[in-house]
Amino acid sequence: MALDGEEGLRKARESKPDLIILDLILPKLDGFNVLREIKKDNAIKHIPVIVLTNLSDVTDKAIELGADKCLVKSDYSMSDIMEKIKSQFK
């Protein structure tokens, strides 16, 4: 877990996780820029990214930038979100 976009990007590069769950509203470096940087970095661009956001009008932009899924938090229960995450590994 990271508290801002710069930390999240650094941690992704260091630990190369199996999945990144990304919010778009982040201090220091917003989620769109984090996503751009992830997808430019050959070492981590293969990692699936699921964007969780409260912004309903940005799903297309997140997908265009390389997110595998973009979920508006208010549209899903926590169990729905967990199922979407699990489906990424099937």
Jmol script that loads the backbone (N, CA, C; Angstrom):
load data "model"
ATOM      1  N   MET A   1       0.846  -1.172   0.000  1.00  0.00           N
ATOM      2  CA  MET A   1       0.000   0.000   0.000  1.00  0.00           C
ATOM      3  C   MET A   1       0.893   1.238   0.000  1.00  0.00           C
ATOM      4  N   ALA A   2       0.451   2.249  -0.731  1.00  0.00           N
ATOM      5  CA  ALA A   2       1.196   3.501  -0.809  1.00  0.00           C
ATOM      6  C   ALA A   2       0.251   4.659  -0.503  1.00  0.00           C
ATOM      7  N   LEU A   3       0.793   5.724   0.056  1.00  0.00           N
ATOM      8  CA  LEU A   3      -0.018   6.875   0.435  1.00  0.00           C
ATOM      9  C   LEU A   3      -0.076   7.950  -0.637  1.00  0.00           C
ATOM     10  N   ASP A   4       0.783   7.853  -1.645  1.00  0.00           N
ATOM     11  CA  ASP A   4       0.727   8.817  -2.746  1.00  0.00           C
ATOM     12  C   ASP A   4       1.221   8.136  -4.020  1.00  0.00           C
ATOM     13  N   GLY A   5       1.023   8.805  -5.138  1.00  0.00           N
ATOM     14  CA  GLY A   5       1.365   8.216  -6.420  1.00  0.00           C
ATOM     15  C   GLY A   5       2.842   7.951  -6.609  1.00  0.00           C
ATOM     16  N   GLU A   6       3.693   8.859  -6.132  1.00  0.00           N
ATOM     17  CA  GLU A   6       5.132   8.649  -6.271  1.00  0.00           C
ATOM     18  C   GLU A   6       5.581   7.408  -5.514  1.00  0.00           C
ATOM     19  N   GLU A   7       5.072   7.244  -4.301  1.00  0.00           N
ATOM     20  CA  GLU A   7       5.424   6.070  -3.503  1.00  0.00           C
ATOM     21  C   GLU A   7       4.894   4.799  -4.159  1.00  0.00           C
ATOM     22  N   GLY A   8       3.678   4.851  -4.671  1.00  0.00           N
ATOM     23  CA  GLY A   8       3.098   3.686  -5.323  1.00  0.00           C
ATOM     24  C   GLY A   8       3.901   3.249  -6.532  1.00  0.00           C
ATOM     25  N   LEU A   9       4.312   4.207  -7.343  1.00  0.00           N
ATOM     26  CA  LEU A   9       5.114   3.889  -8.514  1.00  0.00           C
ATOM     27  C   LEU A   9       6.469   3.299  -8.102  1.00  0.00           C
ATOM     28  N   ARG A  10       7.086   3.887  -7.101  1.00  0.00           N
ATOM     29  CA  ARG A  10       8.366   3.367  -6.609  1.00  0.00           C
ATOM     30  C   ARG A  10       8.208   1.934  -6.100  1.00  0.00           C
ATOM     31  N   LYS A  11       7.150   1.693  -5.322  1.00  0.00           N
ATOM     32  CA  LYS A  11       6.928   0.346  -4.781  1.00  0.00           C
ATOM     33  C   LYS A  11       6.648  -0.657  -5.892  1.00  0.00           C
ATOM     34  N   ALA A  12       5.903  -0.242  -6.912  1.00  0.00           N
ATOM     35  CA  ALA A  12       5.619  -1.137  -8.038  1.00  0.00           C
ATOM     36  C   ALA A  12       6.920  -1.531  -8.734  1.00  0.00           C
ATOM     37  N   ARG A  13       7.794  -0.560  -8.912  1.00  0.00           N
ATOM     38  CA  ARG A  13       9.075  -0.844  -9.565  1.00  0.00           C
ATOM     39  C   ARG A  13       9.972  -1.733  -8.708  1.00  0.00           C
ATOM     40  N   GLU A  14       9.923  -1.550  -7.413  1.00  0.00           N
ATOM     41  CA  GLU A  14      10.778  -2.337  -6.512  1.00  0.00           C
ATOM     42  C   GLU A  14      10.275  -3.758  -6.322  1.00  0.00           C
ATOM     43  N   SER A  15       8.965  -3.902  -6.070  1.00  0.00           N
ATOM     44  CA  SER A  15       8.449  -5.221  -5.680  1.00  0.00           C
ATOM     45  C   SER A  15       7.794  -5.994  -6.814  1.00  0.00           C
ATOM     46  N   LYS A  16       7.480  -5.321  -7.914  1.00  0.00           N
ATOM     47  CA  LYS A  16       6.853  -5.967  -9.074  1.00  0.00           C
ATOM     48  C   LYS A  16       5.710  -6.902  -8.638  1.00  0.00           C
ATOM     49  N   PRO A  17       4.617  -6.319  -8.136  1.00  0.00           N
ATOM     50  CA  PRO A  17       3.508  -7.142  -7.634  1.00  0.00           C
ATOM     51  C   PRO A  17       2.771  -7.871  -8.762  1.00  0.00           C
ATOM     52  N   ASP A  18       1.936  -8.817  -8.392  1.00  0.00           N
ATOM     53  CA  ASP A  18       1.135  -9.553  -9.367  1.00  0.00           C
ATOM     54  C   ASP A  18      -0.016  -8.716  -9.908  1.00  0.00           C
ATOM     55  N   LEU A  19      -0.436  -7.713  -9.151  1.00  0.00           N
ATOM     56  CA  LEU A  19      -1.580  -6.877  -9.512  1.00  0.00           C
ATOM     57  C   LEU A  19      -1.419  -5.514  -8.845  1.00  0.00           C
ATOM     58  N   ILE A  20      -1.838  -4.470  -9.546  1.00  0.00           N
ATOM     59  CA  ILE A  20      -1.853  -3.131  -8.968  1.00  0.00           C
ATOM     60  C   ILE A  20      -3.292  -2.647  -8.928  1.00  0.00           C
ATOM     61  N   ILE A  21      -3.733  -2.244  -7.748  1.00  0.00           N
ATOM     62  CA  ILE A  21      -5.041  -1.609  -7.595  1.00  0.00           C
ATOM     63  C   ILE A  21      -4.747  -0.132  -7.389  1.00  0.00           C
ATOM     64  N   LEU A  22      -5.276   0.688  -8.287  1.00  0.00           N
ATOM     65  CA  LEU A  22      -4.876   2.087  -8.361  1.00  0.00           C
ATOM     66  C   LEU A  22      -6.071   3.014  -8.232  1.00  0.00           C
ATOM     67  N   ASP A  23      -5.964   3.968  -7.337  1.00  0.00           N
ATOM     68  CA  ASP A  23      -6.940   5.060  -7.261  1.00  0.00           C
ATOM     69  C   ASP A  23      -6.429   6.165  -8.170  1.00  0.00           C
ATOM     70  N   LEU A  24      -7.305   7.032  -8.625  1.00  0.00           N
ATOM     71  CA  LEU A  24      -6.887   8.117  -9.499  1.00  0.00           C
ATOM     72  C   LEU A  24      -6.589   9.403  -8.752  1.00  0.00           C
ATOM     73  N   ILE A  25      -7.270   9.611  -7.637  1.00  0.00           N
ATOM     74  CA  ILE A  25      -7.072  10.825  -6.853  1.00  0.00           C
ATOM     75  C   ILE A  25      -6.009  10.544  -5.797  1.00  0.00           C
ATOM     76  N   LEU A  26      -4.784  10.933  -6.107  1.00  0.00           N
ATOM     77  CA  LEU A  26      -3.644  10.689  -5.235  1.00  0.00           C
ATOM     78  C   LEU A  26      -2.814  11.961  -5.105  1.00  0.00           C
ATOM     79  N   PRO A  27      -2.204  12.171  -3.938  1.00  0.00           N
ATOM     80  CA  PRO A  27      -1.286  13.303  -3.811  1.00  0.00           C
ATOM     81  C   PRO A  27       0.025  13.050  -4.566  1.00  0.00           C
ATOM     82  N   LYS A  28       0.725  14.100  -4.851  1.00  0.00           N
ATOM     83  CA  LYS A  28       2.051  14.129  -5.489  1.00  0.00           C
ATOM     84  C   LYS A  28       2.016  13.726  -6.958  1.00  0.00           C
ATOM     85  N   LEU A  29       1.476  12.570  -7.283  1.00  0.00           N
ATOM     86  CA  LEU A  29       1.396  12.088  -8.659  1.00  0.00           C
ATOM     87  C   LEU A  29       0.051  11.394  -8.799  1.00  0.00           C
ATOM     88  N   ASP A  30      -0.834  11.948  -9.632  1.00  0.00           N
ATOM     89  CA  ASP A  30      -2.184  11.370  -9.711  1.00  0.00           C
ATOM     90  C   ASP A  30      -2.158  10.006 -10.404  1.00  0.00           C
ATOM     91  N   GLY A  31      -3.257   9.290 -10.262  1.00  0.00           N
ATOM     92  CA  GLY A  31      -3.339   7.934 -10.782  1.00  0.00           C
ATOM     93  C   GLY A  31      -3.173   7.826 -12.288  1.00  0.00           C
ATOM     94  N   PHE A  32      -3.634   8.840 -13.042  1.00  0.00           N
ATOM     95  CA  PHE A  32      -3.437   8.813 -14.496  1.00  0.00           C
ATOM     96  C   PHE A  32      -1.952   8.820 -14.836  1.00  0.00           C
ATOM     97  N   ASN A  33      -1.191   9.662 -14.149  1.00  0.00           N
ATOM     98  CA  ASN A  33       0.249   9.722 -14.411  1.00  0.00           C
ATOM     99  C   ASN A  33       0.969   8.482 -13.910  1.00  0.00           C
ATOM    100  N   VAL A  34       0.513   7.924 -12.806  1.00  0.00           N
ATOM    101  CA  VAL A  34       1.079   6.655 -12.337  1.00  0.00           C
ATOM    102  C   VAL A  34       0.856   5.583 -13.401  1.00  0.00           C
ATOM    103  N   LEU A  35      -0.356   5.509 -13.928  1.00  0.00           N
ATOM    104  CA  LEU A  35      -0.681   4.518 -14.957  1.00  0.00           C
ATOM    105  C   LEU A  35       0.173   4.730 -16.199  1.00  0.00           C
ATOM    106  N   ARG A  36       0.331   5.966 -16.624  1.00  0.00           N
ATOM    107  CA  ARG A  36       1.193   6.260 -17.784  1.00  0.00           C
ATOM    108  C   ARG A  36       2.621   5.752 -17.540  1.00  0.00           C
ATOM    109  N   GLU A  37       3.138   6.035 -16.359  1.00  0.00           N
ATOM    110  CA  GLU A  37       4.511   5.637 -16.040  1.00  0.00           C
ATOM    111  C   GLU A  37       4.647   4.117 -15.960  1.00  0.00           C
ATOM    112  N   ILE A  38       3.655   3.454 -15.400  1.00  0.00           N
ATOM    113  CA  ILE A  38       3.679   1.989 -15.340  1.00  0.00           C
ATOM    114  C   ILE A  38       3.747   1.412 -16.744  1.00  0.00           C
ATOM    115  N   LYS A  39       2.923   1.909 -17.627  1.00  0.00           N
ATOM    116  CA  LYS A  39       2.830   1.344 -18.973  1.00  0.00           C
ATOM    117  C   LYS A  39       4.022   1.711 -19.856  1.00  0.00           C
ATOM    118  N   LYS A  40       4.832   2.695 -19.463  1.00  0.00           N
ATOM    119  CA  LYS A  40       6.059   3.041 -20.194  1.00  0.00           C
ATOM    120  C   LYS A  40       7.260   2.233 -19.715  1.00  0.00           C
ATOM    121  N   ASP A  41       7.146   1.614 -18.565  1.00  0.00           N
ATOM    122  CA  ASP A  41       8.277   0.926 -17.934  1.00  0.00           C
ATOM    123  C   ASP A  41       8.250  -0.558 -18.303  1.00  0.00           C
ATOM    124  N   ASN A  42       9.196  -0.988 -19.105  1.00  0.00           N
ATOM    125  CA  ASN A  42       9.226  -2.379 -19.576  1.00  0.00           C
ATOM    126  C   ASN A  42       9.250  -3.399 -18.449  1.00  0.00           C
ATOM    127  N   ALA A  43       9.787  -3.025 -17.304  1.00  0.00           N
ATOM    128  CA  ALA A  43       9.905  -3.973 -16.190  1.00  0.00           C
ATOM    129  C   ALA A  43       8.573  -4.226 -15.492  1.00  0.00           C
ATOM    130  N   ILE A  44       7.626  -3.293 -15.609  1.00  0.00           N
ATOM    131  CA  ILE A  44       6.359  -3.462 -14.882  1.00  0.00           C
ATOM    132  C   ILE A  44       5.111  -3.289 -15.751  1.00  0.00           C
ATOM    133  N   LYS A  45       5.264  -2.975 -17.024  1.00  0.00           N
ATOM    134  CA  LYS A  45       4.094  -2.689 -17.853  1.00  0.00           C
ATOM    135  C   LYS A  45       3.176  -3.897 -18.045  1.00  0.00           C
ATOM    136  N   HIS A  46       3.679  -5.085 -17.806  1.00  0.00           N
ATOM    137  CA  HIS A  46       2.878  -6.305 -17.931  1.00  0.00           C
ATOM    138  C   HIS A  46       1.955  -6.547 -16.730  1.00  0.00           C
ATOM    139  N   ILE A  47       2.187  -5.837 -15.633  1.00  0.00           N
ATOM    140  CA  ILE A  47       1.397  -6.055 -14.413  1.00  0.00           C
ATOM    141  C   ILE A  47      -0.025  -5.543 -14.640  1.00  0.00           C
ATOM    142  N   PRO A  48      -1.037  -6.372 -14.381  1.00  0.00           N
ATOM    143  CA  PRO A  48      -2.417  -5.902 -14.537  1.00  0.00           C
ATOM    144  C   PRO A  48      -2.717  -4.758 -13.561  1.00  0.00           C
ATOM    145  N   VAL A  49      -3.464  -3.774 -14.045  1.00  0.00           N
ATOM    146  CA  VAL A  49      -3.853  -2.629 -13.228  1.00  0.00           C
ATOM    147  C   VAL A  49      -5.373  -2.533 -13.211  1.00  0.00           C
ATOM    148  N   ILE A  50      -5.933  -2.554 -12.003  1.00  0.00           N
ATOM    149  CA  ILE A  50      -7.361  -2.316 -11.828  1.00  0.00           C
ATOM    150  C   ILE A  50      -7.496  -0.955 -11.159  1.00  0.00           C
ATOM    151  N   VAL A  51      -8.193  -0.055 -11.829  1.00  0.00           N
ATOM    152  CA  VAL A  51      -8.428   1.279 -11.285  1.00  0.00           C
ATOM    153  C   VAL A  51      -9.731   1.247 -10.504  1.00  0.00           C
ATOM    154  N   LEU A  52      -9.684   1.725  -9.269  1.00  0.00           N
ATOM    155  CA  LEU A  52     -10.873   1.926  -8.443  1.00  0.00           C
ATOM    156  C   LEU A  52     -11.016   3.420  -8.234  1.00  0.00           C
ATOM    157  N   THR A  53     -12.161   3.968  -8.586  1.00  0.00           N
ATOM    158  CA  THR A  53     -12.322   5.416  -8.521  1.00  0.00           C
ATOM    159  C   THR A  53     -13.744   5.798  -8.126  1.00  0.00           C
ATOM    160  N   ASN A  54     -13.889   7.002  -7.667  1.00  0.00           N
ATOM    161  CA  ASN A  54     -15.215   7.586  -7.438  1.00  0.00           C
ATOM    162  C   ASN A  54     -15.652   8.413  -8.634  1.00  0.00           C
ATOM    163  N   LEU A  55     -14.790   8.568  -9.612  1.00  0.00           N
ATOM    164  CA  LEU A  55     -15.066   9.408 -10.777  1.00  0.00           C
ATOM    165  C   LEU A  55     -15.700   8.569 -11.876  1.00  0.00           C
ATOM    166  N   SER A  56     -16.970   8.808 -12.161  1.00  0.00           N
ATOM    167  CA  SER A  56     -17.686   7.966 -13.125  1.00  0.00           C
ATOM    168  C   SER A  56     -17.384   8.317 -14.578  1.00  0.00           C
ATOM    169  N   ASP A  57     -16.807   9.464 -14.827  1.00  0.00           N
ATOM    170  CA  ASP A  57     -16.605   9.891 -16.213  1.00  0.00           C
ATOM    171  C   ASP A  57     -15.186   9.650 -16.736  1.00  0.00           C
ATOM    172  N   VAL A  58     -14.414   8.836 -16.061  1.00  0.00           N
ATOM    173  CA  VAL A  58     -13.017   8.642 -16.463  1.00  0.00           C
ATOM    174  C   VAL A  58     -12.688   7.202 -16.849  1.00  0.00           C
ATOM    175  N   THR A  59     -13.671   6.339 -16.872  1.00  0.00           N
ATOM    176  CA  THR A  59     -13.373   4.925 -17.134  1.00  0.00           C
ATOM    177  C   THR A  59     -12.746   4.723 -18.513  1.00  0.00           C
ATOM    178  N   ASP A  60     -13.254   5.384 -19.530  1.00  0.00           N
ATOM    179  CA  ASP A  60     -12.688   5.229 -20.874  1.00  0.00           C
ATOM    180  C   ASP A  60     -11.238   5.696 -20.916  1.00  0.00           C
ATOM    181  N   LYS A  61     -10.956   6.819 -20.275  1.00  0.00           N
ATOM    182  CA  LYS A  61      -9.582   7.342 -20.263  1.00  0.00           C
ATOM    183  C   LYS A  61      -8.635   6.375 -19.562  1.00  0.00           C
ATOM    184  N   ALA A  62      -9.075   5.807 -18.446  1.00  0.00           N
ATOM    185  CA  ALA A  62      -8.223   4.855 -17.720  1.00  0.00           C
ATOM    186  C   ALA A  62      -7.923   3.625 -18.584  1.00  0.00           C
ATOM    187  N   ILE A  63      -8.918   3.128 -19.292  1.00  0.00           N
ATOM    188  CA  ILE A  63      -8.725   1.967 -20.166  1.00  0.00           C
ATOM    189  C   ILE A  63      -7.785   2.331 -21.315  1.00  0.00           C
ATOM    190  N   GLU A  64      -7.974   3.521 -21.902  1.00  0.00           N
ATOM    191  CA  GLU A  64      -7.096   3.972 -22.985  1.00  0.00           C
ATOM    192  C   GLU A  64      -5.639   4.055 -22.538  1.00  0.00           C
ATOM    193  N   LEU A  65      -5.425   4.421 -21.285  1.00  0.00           N
ATOM    194  CA  LEU A  65      -4.063   4.546 -20.754  1.00  0.00           C
ATOM    195  C   LEU A  65      -3.455   3.194 -20.373  1.00  0.00           C
ATOM    196  N   GLY A  66      -4.265   2.129 -20.403  1.00  0.00           N
ATOM    197  CA  GLY A  66      -3.717   0.803 -20.160  1.00  0.00           C
ATOM    198  C   GLY A  66      -4.265   0.040 -18.984  1.00  0.00           C
ATOM    199  N   ALA A  67      -5.227   0.615 -18.265  1.00  0.00           N
ATOM    200  CA  ALA A  67      -5.841  -0.140 -17.158  1.00  0.00           C
ATOM    201  C   ALA A  67      -6.559  -1.363 -17.712  1.00  0.00           C
ATOM    202  N   ASP A  68      -6.490  -2.455 -16.991  1.00  0.00           N
ATOM    203  CA  ASP A  68      -7.186  -3.670 -17.408  1.00  0.00           C
ATOM    204  C   ASP A  68      -8.672  -3.590 -17.088  1.00  0.00           C
ATOM    205  N   LYS A  69      -8.982  -2.929 -15.993  1.00  0.00           N
ATOM    206  CA  LYS A  69     -10.372  -2.693 -15.590  1.00  0.00           C
ATOM    207  C   LYS A  69     -10.419  -1.337 -14.903  1.00  0.00           C
ATOM    208  N   CYS A  70     -11.568  -0.688 -14.999  1.00  0.00           N
ATOM    209  CA  CYS A  70     -11.784   0.558 -14.261  1.00  0.00           C
ATOM    210  C   CYS A  70     -13.153   0.449 -13.618  1.00  0.00           C
ATOM    211  N   LEU A  71     -13.181   0.426 -12.304  1.00  0.00           N
ATOM    212  CA  LEU A  71     -14.415   0.224 -11.557  1.00  0.00           C
ATOM    213  C   LEU A  71     -14.752   1.481 -10.763  1.00  0.00           C
ATOM    214  N   VAL A  72     -15.993   1.940 -10.919  1.00  0.00           N
ATOM    215  CA  VAL A  72     -16.472   3.069 -10.119  1.00  0.00           C
ATOM    216  C   VAL A  72     -16.949   2.484  -8.800  1.00  0.00           C
ATOM    217  N   LYS A  73     -16.343   2.912  -7.709  1.00  0.00           N
ATOM    218  CA  LYS A  73     -16.577   2.323  -6.395  1.00  0.00           C
ATOM    219  C   LYS A  73     -18.054   2.264  -6.020  1.00  0.00           C
ATOM    220  N   SER A  74     -18.791   3.303  -6.333  1.00  0.00           N
ATOM    221  CA  SER A  74     -20.195   3.359  -5.921  1.00  0.00           C
ATOM    222  C   SER A  74     -21.074   2.371  -6.680  1.00  0.00           C
ATOM    223  N   ASP A  75     -20.572   1.814  -7.777  1.00  0.00           N
ATOM    224  CA  ASP A  75     -21.347   0.866  -8.581  1.00  0.00           C
ATOM    225  C   ASP A  75     -21.196  -0.582  -8.124  1.00  0.00           C
ATOM    226  N   TYR A  76     -20.278  -0.833  -7.189  1.00  0.00           N
ATOM    227  CA  TYR A  76     -19.969  -2.205  -6.803  1.00  0.00           C
ATOM    228  C   TYR A  76     -19.893  -2.349  -5.288  1.00  0.00           C
ATOM    229  N   SER A  77     -20.301  -3.511  -4.811  1.00  0.00           N
ATOM    230  CA  SER A  77     -20.082  -3.835  -3.404  1.00  0.00           C
ATOM    231  C   SER A  77     -18.643  -4.338  -3.262  1.00  0.00           C
ATOM    232  N   MET A  78     -18.183  -4.446  -2.049  1.00  0.00           N
ATOM    233  CA  MET A  78     -16.821  -4.950  -1.830  1.00  0.00           C
ATOM    234  C   MET A  78     -16.687  -6.375  -2.356  1.00  0.00           C
ATOM    235  N   SER A  79     -17.714  -7.194  -2.197  1.00  0.00           N
ATOM    236  CA  SER A  79     -17.619  -8.563  -2.710  1.00  0.00           C
ATOM    237  C   SER A  79     -17.578  -8.577  -4.240  1.00  0.00           C
ATOM    238  N   ASP A  80     -18.295  -7.652  -4.893  1.00  0.00           N
ATOM    239  CA  ASP A  80     -18.215  -7.548  -6.356  1.00  0.00           C
ATOM    240  C   ASP A  80     -16.805  -7.171  -6.796  1.00  0.00           C
ATOM    241  N   ILE A  81     -16.208  -6.230  -6.087  1.00  0.00           N
ATOM    242  CA  ILE A  81     -14.851  -5.797  -6.410  1.00  0.00           C
ATOM    243  C   ILE A  81     -13.881  -6.957  -6.234  1.00  0.00           C
ATOM    244  N   MET A  82     -14.035  -7.719  -5.170  1.00  0.00           N
ATOM    245  CA  MET A  82     -13.159  -8.874  -4.947  1.00  0.00           C
ATOM    246  C   MET A  82     -13.304  -9.902  -6.071  1.00  0.00           C
ATOM    247  N   GLU A  83     -14.506 -10.107  -6.548  1.00  0.00           N
ATOM    248  CA  GLU A  83     -14.720 -11.043  -7.662  1.00  0.00           C
ATOM    249  C   GLU A  83     -14.047 -10.545  -8.935  1.00  0.00           C
ATOM    250  N   LYS A  84     -14.119  -9.257  -9.188  1.00  0.00           N
ATOM    251  CA  LYS A  84     -13.451  -8.688 -10.357  1.00  0.00           C
ATOM    252  C   LYS A  84     -11.941  -8.871 -10.252  1.00  0.00           C
ATOM    253  N   ILE A  85     -11.400  -8.697  -9.054  1.00  0.00           N
ATOM    254  CA  ILE A  85      -9.972  -8.877  -8.846  1.00  0.00           C
ATOM    255  C   ILE A  85      -9.597 -10.351  -9.063  1.00  0.00           C
ATOM    256  N   LYS A  86     -10.364 -11.247  -8.481  1.00  0.00           N
ATOM    257  CA  LYS A  86     -10.089 -12.677  -8.643  1.00  0.00           C
ATOM    258  C   LYS A  86     -10.170 -13.102 -10.099  1.00  0.00           C
ATOM    259  N   SER A  87     -11.106 -12.519 -10.858  1.00  0.00           N
ATOM    260  CA  SER A  87     -11.269 -12.890 -12.257  1.00  0.00           C
ATOM    261  C   SER A  87     -10.056 -12.495 -13.091  1.00  0.00           C
ATOM    262  N   GLN A  88      -9.259 -11.585 -12.611  1.00  0.00           N
ATOM    263  CA  GLN A  88      -8.057 -11.170 -13.323  1.00  0.00           C
ATOM    264  C   GLN A  88      -7.035 -12.311 -13.387  1.00  0.00           C
ATOM    265  N   PHE A  89      -7.168 -13.285 -12.502  1.00  0.00           N
ATOM    266  CA  PHE A  89      -6.202 -14.368 -12.415  1.00  0.00           C
ATOM    267  C   PHE A  89      -6.744 -15.699 -12.909  1.00  0.00           C
ATOM    268  N   LYS A  90      -7.880 -15.681 -13.553  1.00  0.00           N
ATOM    269  CA  LYS A  90      -8.444 -16.928 -14.099  1.00  0.00           C
ATOM    270  C   LYS A  90      -8.002 -17.174 -15.505  1.00  0.00           C
TER     271      LYS A  90
END
end "model"
wireframe off; spacefill off
backbone 0.3
color backbone group
